């Protein structure tokens, strides 16, 4: 994914305790960049834009990550801890559904960190 264009704007909205994150990305109309190749840099990862995300409990996230790895899922972003030791620390992973949509699953050990900056 190293050839993905980089865009540095994202905003997190509180949606009843979950995050709706809006990433600013270029218009796709008439663009020669396929949607699957647009990403924003986040803590060393190229996060696909757009994507759908879900916050899981800490243990449920680790169980899902283990099952997906065992099942041979091809990750866009491998399961790991993002923002380690910083505000917003979270476990995260990205992969695509059968239709090519990017999915993010994340978890926080401390739910007070969900909207931390």
C-alpha positions as CSV (number, residue, x, y, z in Angstrom):
1,X,0.0,0.0,0.0
2,X,3.0,2.3,-0.2
3,X,1.6,4.0,-3.3
4,X,-1.6,5.2,-1.5
5,X,-2.1,9.0,-1.6
6,X,-1.8,10.6,1.9
7,X,-4.4,12.9,3.3
8,X,-4.0,14.2,6.9
9,X,-7.5,15.2,8.0
10,X,-9.8,13.1,10.2
11,X,-12.5,14.0,12.8
12,X,-14.0,11.7,15.4
13,X,-17.6,12.1,16.4
14,X,-19.2,10.5,19.5
15,X,-22.1,8.3,18.3
16,X,-23.6,7.0,21.5
17,X,-20.2,5.9,22.8
18,X,-18.9,4.7,19.4
19,X,-16.8,6.6,16.9
20,X,-17.8,7.9,13.6
21,X,-14.6,9.1,12.0
22,X,-14.8,11.3,9.0
23,X,-11.6,11.4,6.9
24,X,-11.1,14.2,4.4
25,X,-10.0,12.6,1.1
26,X,-10.0,13.9,-2.5
27,X,-13.0,13.8,-4.6
28,X,-13.3,10.5,-6.5
29,X,-15.2,11.8,-9.4
30,X,-12.9,12.1,-12.4
31,X,-9.9,11.1,-10.2
32,X,-7.5,8.6,-11.5
33,X,-7.0,7.2,-7.9
34,X,-9.0,4.0,-7.3
35,X,-11.0,4.2,-4.0
36,X,-9.2,1.2,-2.7
37,X,-5.9,3.1,-2.8
38,X,-6.9,6.2,-0.8
39,X,-5.5,6.3,2.7
40,X,-4.6,8.6,5.6
41,X,-1.4,8.1,7.6
42,X,-2.2,7.3,11.3
43,X,0.5,6.4,13.7
44,X,2.7,4.8,11.0
45,X,-0.2,2.9,9.2
46,X,-1.9,3.8,6.0
47,X,-5.5,3.7,7.0
48,X,-7.9,3.0,4.1
49,X,-10.5,5.7,3.4
50,X,-13.4,5.1,3.5
51,X,-13.8,2.3,6.1
52,X,-16.4,1.0,8.5
53,X,-15.2,0.5,12.1
54,X,-16.5,-1.2,15.2
55,X,-15.3,-1.0,18.8
56,X,-15.1,-4.4,20.6
57,X,-14.3,-5.3,24.1
58,X,-10.6,-5.9,24.8
59,X,-10.8,-9.7,25.1
60,X,-13.3,-10.0,22.2
61,X,-10.9,-8.1,20.0
62,X,-8.0,-10.4,20.8
63,X,-10.1,-13.5,20.3
64,X,-11.3,-12.2,16.9
65,X,-7.7,-11.3,15.9
66,X,-6.6,-14.8,16.7
67,X,-9.5,-16.4,14.8
68,X,-8.8,-14.2,11.7
69,X,-5.1,-15.0,11.8
70,X,-5.8,-18.7,12.1
71,X,-8.3,-18.5,9.3
72,X,-5.7,-16.9,7.0
73,X,-7.4,-13.5,6.6
74,X,-5.3,-11.1,4.5
75,X,-5.0,-7.9,6.6
76,X,-4.8,-4.4,5.2
77,X,-3.3,-3.5,8.6
78,X,-2.2,-6.3,10.8
79,X,-3.6,-6.5,14.4
80,X,-1.5,-4.4,16.7
81,X,-1.5,-1.7,19.4
82,X,-1.7,1.9,18.0
83,X,-0.7,5.0,20.0
84,X,1.0,2.8,22.6
85,X,1.5,4.6,25.8
86,X,-0.2,7.7,24.4
87,X,-3.8,9.1,24.7
88,X,-6.2,7.1,22.6
89,X,-4.1,3.8,22.9
90,X,-6.0,1.1,21.1
91,X,-5.8,-2.3,19.5
92,X,-6.7,-2.1,15.8
93,X,-6.8,-4.2,12.7
94,X,-8.1,-3.7,9.2
95,X,-9.2,-6.1,6.5
96,X,-11.6,-6.1,3.5
97,X,-14.9,-7.8,3.3
98,X,-15.7,-10.0,0.2
99,X,-17.0,-6.8,-1.6
100,X,-13.7,-5.0,-1.0
101,X,-15.0,-2.7,1.7
102,X,-12.4,-1.8,4.4
103,X,-13.3,-2.9,7.9
104,X,-11.7,-1.8,11.1
105,X,-12.0,-3.5,14.4
106,X,-10.6,-1.8,17.5
107,X,-10.6,-2.1,21.2
108,X,-9.6,0.0,24.2
109,X,-8.4,-1.3,27.6
110,X,-9.6,2.0,29.0
111,X,-12.9,3.1,27.4
112,X,-12.2,6.6,28.6
113,X,-9.5,6.7,25.9
114,X,-12.1,6.3,23.0
115,X,-12.1,10.0,22.4
116,X,-8.8,11.0,23.9
117,X,-6.5,13.2,21.9
